[in-house]
């Protein structure tokens, strides 16, 4: 197959690495790609929001299959337009992509399908939100309804913080994403990420991970798009995974199918493992970032063939995904100032040296400046390694981090800390 991968981040670098190894892949393109993806795909300068340009490229280059990495083009309807032209695409239609595009949409679906999740209300004005806030105990979760690049969630520890979050969102702190807010009950427990593929009718589990959202060691500071992750997540036991499939994933897919909005692609379920069992925090309509990086480090099958089966209604006949038994752990190297105002332009050296010990450095927010690689975003690199335990994978990942020369970058030094502590018991 001729395949087009849409996206330019660390997730897409990891996907390109796996897709390029797939026997099913004849030629791989990436739009727009990044300096790391160039090793595996022919990068073309088409932005992810240029739907007309992407479709024209597919037609001109006989693209058989499109894999959409980020959520924004899915919410904008890229998958719909490709399918209208007979091009297979891994990713949901715009109506189904509202699982990520609207927090309120997902919460309402949970209510209809009796999917376990936090109690919530939807509010379209600041006055309404402040009045409804009285029905919740503190701490409370305030979410911008729309897409906010993983940053539109505030865990308010005081009433004043909750009121400030509502005011900021309604005033446009996250652009149009905060035109409506969702107020949620604060759930306690351990968070985990679970992934499943869907062809609109059939579903297939695709691994687990744990992310680290806070910017600082010890889970302090503001939420980010993710500062690191590891896979699998042992806290998500086989029994809990079965519960997630039966109580969360299958009811979601069945409800959307019954409502004529079949979900095709990957379902990324953010979970809270509560005393009452797993509950859905939120859905993403694409592979996580940086969770995708650790999943791809462990995946051992023909990724292109499996994703194509999901895209063409053939998932029931596909073999289950094959993963290595080792753990994978990734550390995000971010630019100084992230997540507020990251410092761009910093030179990066030592990537080959960092990979010399068997690890892999995925480019997330990089660019070329002459013969140099420089920082061009907030999250810049994903330094990834494997090991027989999380502790071993962590040690190898940080050894690779320490071989990098990125003076204007930083990272958390405790990725995987929960599982490392459990392994030490």
C-alpha positions in Angstrom: 0.0 0.0 0.0 1.0 3.6 -0.5 0.4 5.2 2.9 0.1 8.8 4.0 0.7 9.6 7.7 -0.8 12.9 8.8 1.1 14.7 11.6 4.4 16.0 12.8 5.0 15.1 16.4 6.5 12.3 18.5 3.5 10.2 18.1 3.8 10.3 14.3 7.6 9.7 14.5 6.8 6.5 16.4 4.1 5.5 14.0 6.3 6.2 11.0 9.0 4.0 12.4 6.6 1.1 12.8 4.7 1.7 9.5 7.9 1.7 7.5 8.7 -1.7 8.9 5.3 -3.2 7.8 5.4 -5.6 4.9 2.1 -4.1 3.9 3.7 -0.7 3.3 5.0 0.0 -0.2 5.7 3.7 0.1 5.2 5.9 3.1 4.6 9.7 3.0 4.2 12.1 5.9 2.5 15.4 6.0 4.1 17.5 7.2 6.5 15.2 9.1 9.5 16.3 11.1 13.3 15.8 10.9 13.0 12.4 12.6 10.3 11.1 10.4 12.4 11.9 7.3 14.4 8.7 8.0 11.2 6.6 7.3 8.9 8.6 5.1 9.0 11.2 2.3 7.8 14.3 4.1 5.6 16.7 2.2 4.9 20.3 3.3 1.2 20.1 3.8 -0.3 21.3 7.1 -2.6 19.0 9.1 -5.4 21.6 8.8 -5.1 21.9 5.0 -7.7 19.3 4.2 -8.0 20.3 0.6 -4.2 19.9 0.2 -4.1 16.5 1.9 -6.9 15.2 -0.3 -5.3 16.5 -3.5 -2.1 14.8 -2.5 -3.8 11.5 -1.9 -5.4 11.7 -5.4 -2.2 12.7 -7.1 0.0 10.1 -5.5 -2.4 7.1 -5.5 -2.6 6.9 -1.8 -4.3 3.7 -0.7 -4.5 4.3 3.1 -4.3 7.4 5.3 -3.3 7.2 9.0 -4.3 10.3 10.9 -2.1 11.0 13.9 -3.5 14.2 15.6 -7.1 14.9 16.7 -7.7 18.3 15.0 -8.1 17.1 11.4 -10.4 14.3 12.6 -12.7 16.7 14.4 -12.5 18.9 11.2 -13.8 16.0 9.1 -10.7 14.8 7.2 -11.8 11.1 7.6 -15.2 11.9 6.2 -13.9 13.5 3.1 -11.4 10.8 2.4 -14.0 8.0 2.7 -16.2 10.0 0.4 -13.5 9.5 -2.2 -13.0 5.8 -1.5 -9.7 6.2 0.4 -9.3 4.0 3.5 -8.5 6.0 6.6 -7.6 5.1 10.1 -9.5 7.6 12.2 -13.1 8.4 13.1 -15.6 10.6 11.2 -16.2 14.1 12.6 -19.4 13.0 14.3 -17.6 10.2 16.2 -14.5 12.2 16.8 -16.6 14.4 19.1 -15.6 11.8 21.8 -12.5 14.0 22.0 -13.8 17.2 20.4 -16.4 17.7 23.1 -16.1 16.7 26.7 -19.8 17.2 27.1 -20.6 14.9 24.2 -18.7 12.1 25.8 -20.2 12.7 29.2 -23.7 12.6 27.7 -22.9 9.4 25.9 -21.7 7.8 29.2 -25.0 8.8 30.7 -27.0 7.2 27.9 -24.9 4.0 27.8 -24.5 3.6 31.6 -20.7 3.9 31.3 -19.0 4.5 34.7 -17.6 8.1 34.9 -17.6 11.1 37.2 -20.8 13.0 38.0 -20.8 16.2 35.9 -22.7 19.2 34.6 -22.4 21.2 31.3 -22.4 25.0 31.5 -22.6 27.5 28.7 -22.1 30.7 30.7 -19.9 31.7 33.7 -23.0 32.6 35.8 -24.5 29.1 35.2 -21.1 27.5 36.0 -20.7 29.4 39.2 -24.2 28.5 40.3 -23.7 24.8 39.4 -20.4 24.7 41.3 -22.4 24.7 44.5 -23.4 21.1 43.8 -19.8 19.8 43.9 -17.4 19.3 46.7 -13.8 20.6 46.6 -11.5 19.6 45.0 -13.4 19.8 41.7 -12.4 19.3 38.1 -13.1 22.1 35.5 -12.7 21.2 31.8 -12.9 23.2 28.7 -15.4 21.4 26.5 -13.4 21.5 23.2 -9.9 20.7 22.0 -7.2 22.4 24.1 -4.0 20.5 23.2 -4.2 18.4 26.4 -4.1 21.5 28.7 -7.8 22.4 29.2 -8.3 20.6 32.5 -7.9 22.3 35.9 -8.1 20.4 39.2 -9.2 23.1 41.5 -8.1 22.6 45.1 -10.2 25.6 46.4 -13.4 27.3 45.5 -11.4 30.4 44.4 -9.3 28.3 42.0 -12.5 26.8 40.5 -14.0 30.2 40.0 -10.8 31.5 38.4 -10.6 28.5 36.1 -14.2 29.1 35.0 -13.5 32.7 34.4 -10.3 32.1 32.4 -11.9 29.4 30.2 -15.0 31.5 29.5 -12.7 34.5 28.7 -10.8 32.5 26.0 -7.8 31.1 27.8 -8.1 28.0 25.6 -9.6 29.8 22.6 -13.0 28.5 21.5 -12.5 25.3 23.5 -13.8 27.1 26.7 -17.0 28.5 25.2 -18.6 25.7 27.2 -17.2 24.1 30.3 -17.8 20.8 32.1 -17.7 20.6 35.8 -16.9 17.2 37.2 -16.7 15.4 40.4 -13.1 14.8 41.5 -12.3 11.1 41.4 -9.7 9.4 43.5 -7.5 6.5 42.5 -4.7 5.8 40.1 -4.9 6.9 36.5 -4.1 4.6 33.6 -4.5 4.7 29.8 -6.1 1.9 27.8 -6.2 1.6 24.0 -8.6 -0.3 21.8 -9.1 -0.5 18.0 -12.5 -0.4 16.5 -13.8 -1.0 13.0 -17.2 0.5 13.8 -18.6 -2.8 15.1 -15.8 -5.0 16.4 -13.2 -4.0 19.0 -9.8 -5.2 19.9 -7.6 -4.3 22.9 -4.3 -2.6 22.0 -2.4 -2.3 25.2 -2.0 0.0 28.3 0.2 2.7 29.6 0.6 5.3 32.3 1.3 8.9 31.5 2.7 11.7 33.7 0.8 15.0 33.1 2.2 17.4 35.6 5.3 19.3 34.5 7.4 18.7 37.7 8.9 15.8 39.6 6.5 14.4 42.2 3.5 15.3 40.0 3.6 19.0 40.8 2.9 22.1 38.7 0.5 22.7 35.8 -0.8 20.0 33.5 1.0 19.4 30.2 0.4 17.3 27.1 2.4 14.6 28.9 6.0 14.5 30.3 6.6 10.8 29.9 4.9 7.4 30.0 5.6 3.7 30.3 3.9 0.6 29.0 2.3 -1.8 29.9 0.7 -0.5 33.1 0.8 -3.4 35.6 -1.8 -1.6 37.7 -4.3 -2.3 34.9 -4.6 -6.1 35.6 -6.1 -8.5 33.1 -9.3 -8.6 35.2 -9.5 -4.8 35.1 -8.8 -4.7 31.4 -11.7 -7.1 30.9 -13.9 -4.8 32.9 -12.8 -1.8 30.8 -13.6 -3.6 27.6 -17.0 -4.8 28.8 -18.2 -1.7 30.7 -16.6 1.1 28.8 -15.2 0.3 25.3 -17.9 -2.1 24.0 -20.8 0.1 25.2 -19.2 3.1 23.6 -18.8 1.5 20.2 -22.2 -0.2 20.3 -24.0 3.1 21.3 -22.2 5.1 18.5 -23.0 2.4 16.0 -26.7 2.3 17.0 -26.8 6.1 16.7 -25.4 5.9 13.1 -22.1 7.4 14.1 -19.8 4.3 13.9 -16.4 4.7 15.5 -13.4 3.7 13.3 -9.9 4.1 14.6 -8.3 3.9 18.0 -10.1 4.6 21.3 -7.8 6.0 23.9 -9.6 5.8 27.3 -8.2 7.8 30.1 -9.2 5.8 33.2 -9.4 6.3 37.0 -9.0 3.1 38.9 -11.4 3.8 41.8 -12.4 1.6 44.7 -15.6 1.0 42.7 -13.8 -0.1 39.6 -12.4 1.6 36.5 -14.2 4.8 35.5 -13.8 6.8 32.3 -12.1 10.2 32.8 -12.2 11.1 29.1 -11.7 9.7 25.6 -9.2 10.7 23.0 -9.9 9.8 19.3 -6.2 9.0 18.4 -3.2 7.4 19.9 -1.8 9.2 23.0 1.3 11.3 22.9 3.7 10.1 24.5 1.8 6.8 25.1 2.0 5.9 21.4 5.8 6.0 21.6 6.0 3.3 24.3 3.3 1.2 22.6 5.2 1.3 19.3 8.5 0.4 21.1 6.8 -2.8 22.2 4.7 -3.6 19.1 6.0 -6.5 17.0 3.4 -7.1 14.3 2.5 -5.6 10.9 1.0 -2.3 12.0 -0.1 -1.1 8.6 -2.1 -4.3 8.1 -3.8 -4.2 11.5 -4.8 -0.5 11.2 -6.0 -1.2 7.6 -8.2 -4.0 8.9 -9.7 -1.6 11.5 -10.3 0.9 8.7 -12.1 -1.5 6.4 -14.4 -3.4 8.7 -12.2 -6.4 8.9 -11.0 -6.3 12.5 -12.9 -9.5 13.5 -10.6 -11.5 11.2 -7.3 -9.9 12.2 -4.8 -11.5 14.6 -4.6 -9.8 18.0 -1.7 -7.2 18.3 1.6 -8.7 19.3 3.7 -6.9 21.9 7.1 -7.7 23.3 7.1 -8.7 27.0 9.6 -6.0 27.9 8.5 -2.7 29.4 9.0 0.6 27.4 9.5 4.0 29.1 9.8 7.4 27.4 11.0 10.7 28.9 9.9 13.9 27.3 12.6 16.5 26.8 10.7 19.9 26.8 11.9 23.4 26.0 12.5 25.7 28.9 9.4 27.6 29.8 7.0 24.8 28.8 4.0 24.5 29.2 3.6 28.3 29.3 6.0 29.9 26.8 8.6 27.4 25.6 12.0 28.7 24.4 12.4 27.8 20.7 15.6 27.7 18.7 17.8 25.8 21.1 20.4 23.5 19.4 20.2 19.8 20.0 23.2 17.5 19.8 24.0 14.0 20.7 20.9 12.1 19.4 23.0 9.4 17.8 25.0 9.0 21.0 21.8 8.8 23.0 20.6 6.0 20.8 23.9 4.1 21.0 22.8 2.1 24.0 19.7 0.7 22.2 17.2 3.4 23.1 15.4 5.5 20.5 14.8 9.2 20.3 11.6 10.3 18.8 11.4 13.8 17.5 8.3 15.7 18.8 8.9 19.4 18.3 12.1 19.8 16.2 13.2 21.6 13.0 16.2 21.9 10.9 18.4 25.0 10.9 21.1 24.4 8.4 22.8 21.3 9.5 21.5 21.5 13.1 18.4 20.1 14.8 16.7 22.8 16.9 13.8 23.0 19.3 10.6 24.1 17.5 7.9 23.4 20.1 7.1 22.8 23.7 7.7 19.1 23.9 10.8 18.5 21.8 12.1 14.9 22.1 10.9 11.6 23.5 13.8 9.6 24.8 12.7 6.0 24.9 14.1 2.7 26.1 13.0 -0.8 27.0 13.8 -3.2 29.9 12.7 -6.3 31.7 11.3 -4.1 34.4 10.1 -0.5 34.6 13.1 0.2 36.8 15.5 -1.1 34.1 13.7 0.7 31.3 13.8 3.9 33.4 17.6 3.6 34.0 18.3 3.1 30.3 16.0 6.0 29.2 17.7 8.4 31.6 21.2 7.2 30.6 20.2 8.2 27.1 18.8 11.5 28.3 22.2 12.2 29.9 24.0 11.7 26.6 22.0 14.5 24.9 23.3 18.0 24.6 20.2 20.2 24.8 21.1 23.3 26.9 17.6 24.9 26.7 15.7 21.8 27.5 14.6 20.0 30.7 12.8 16.8 31.7 11.2 15.2 34.7 13.6 12.8 36.5 10.9 10.5 38.0 9.0 9.0 35.0 7.6 5.6 36.1 8.0 6.4 39.8 4.9 4.6 40.9 5.9 1.3 39.4 9.5 1.7 40.3 8.4 2.0 43.9 6.2 -1.1 43.6 9.0 -3.1 42.1 11.3 -2.1 45.0 8.8 -3.5 47.6 
